[in-house]
Structure formats: C-alpha cells, structure tokens
C-alpha cells in the first residue's frame, strides 16, 4: 500500500495494484474565499501539478461536496469517464457536472477486488450539523493489503469508535486540523486524534487535512507535541507533509 497526501483531504492511494484519488481539491493558493476572515483559501499551493496527480488514477472517491473536498477546478480537470464513488444523495449533482459513471456508496461496493464500505461520520455535533450536512467515511479491504479506515470529515464520536472496534483496521486516516465553524469543532482536533490512537493501539494512524484552510486550529507541530506528551510516537501516528508518500508493508495476519 502506498498513500500520498496531496493537500488537505486529497489522497492518492495505490492499493491492490489500483490507483485511487480521494476528495480532489485542486484550487490554486488563495483563489477561494476565507472561512474565518484570516486568509483566502487554500493556504498552500499543490505540491504536484494536476497532471502528475491525475496520472494513473483509475477511481475517484468524493466523500461530500464541500468545496475543499471537490472543487470547481477538480470538477473540470478530473476525467469525466472515470468511475466515481460518492456519498448517497450527491450523485445527481456530480452527474450534472458531466461525470458519466457515478455510483453512490449506499453500503458496500466491490471494485476491482477491493471492498469499499461506507462508514458513518459526523461533521460536528449539535446545531452546526445543519450547516455542515451529511458526510461519510469508508473502509477499504483487499487480499494481501492492510485494512484501511478513512474516517473523513468527522469528529470523534461513538460510531467512529464502534467502527474501529468492529473493523480492527491496520491503518486509520484521520482529519485532524481541529477546524471550527462558528466556534464548533467540525473535525478532530489534537485531543481527539490522540484518543483515536489510544482506541486502536495496533493501528497506524495517519493524520491529514492539516495546514491548508484558515478555519483550522491545530498545526502539525501542535499534533506532534500532543501525541508525544501522550506517549504516542511517530511510528504510531504519522503526520505527513503535503506531497509526502507513505508506504506500509503487507500485514500477513490477514
């Protein structure tokens, strides 16, 4: 398994000899409005050209339609013929952009030998959910590959912990920038990411969705310090920079 963090939530994943692009966000630096008044978004440029990012991609997954997960540039540049898996309810809007092979992930899909299963997520708790709307996480499993739980835009709440216990993933990808909307936490912060690591002592956690948007409250350095204080070292919690490639070995226990 190879996982490359592009920027924010955008990942390029090589898994079971297939190449998957998750949540493409291609906007140039400072080309989109601020969320908080601090800075236009995104805060950084892409680490690679869009041609390099899209090279070899065979499947696209879009977890929800917020502009930092599927923006107008990506809608224009991602080839319309590629199979695209999305959150149920988003398929009409995506098809309306010209994509011709759009499948809502209602429960489970097997694509090219990879089992992709939808998981619950909560983009905050309480009244803020009316503004954030529905999201999804997912798991990926294939023979000879580590089981991945990509939590998506969610806070740490009981269904996330229930997924960790039920699936026993080898790899967990968390969104850990501590973004807030009107003061409410809408993705995991440092404390919740540490608690996630503690809930899955056998898993490797990869924290992404950091240092890209102006409503974030947790930096990579903040998270590393919190993890170190909790005794969670860099082999248990990986915090990649934009463009970093992570390669994890096969877990033969499966």
ABEGO torsion letter per residue (X at the ends): XBBBBABEABBBBBBGGBBBBBGBBABBBGABBBAAGABBOBABBBABBAAAAABGBABBBBABABAAABBAAAAAABBAABBBBBBBGAAAAAAAAGBABBBBBAABBBBGGBBBBBBBBBBEBEAAAAAAEBBBBBBBBBBGBBBBBBAEBBBBBAAAAAAAAAAGBABBBBBAAGBBBGGBBABBBAAAAAAAAAABAABBBBBBGBGABAABABBAAAAAAAAAAAGBBAAABBBBBBGBBBBBBBBAAX
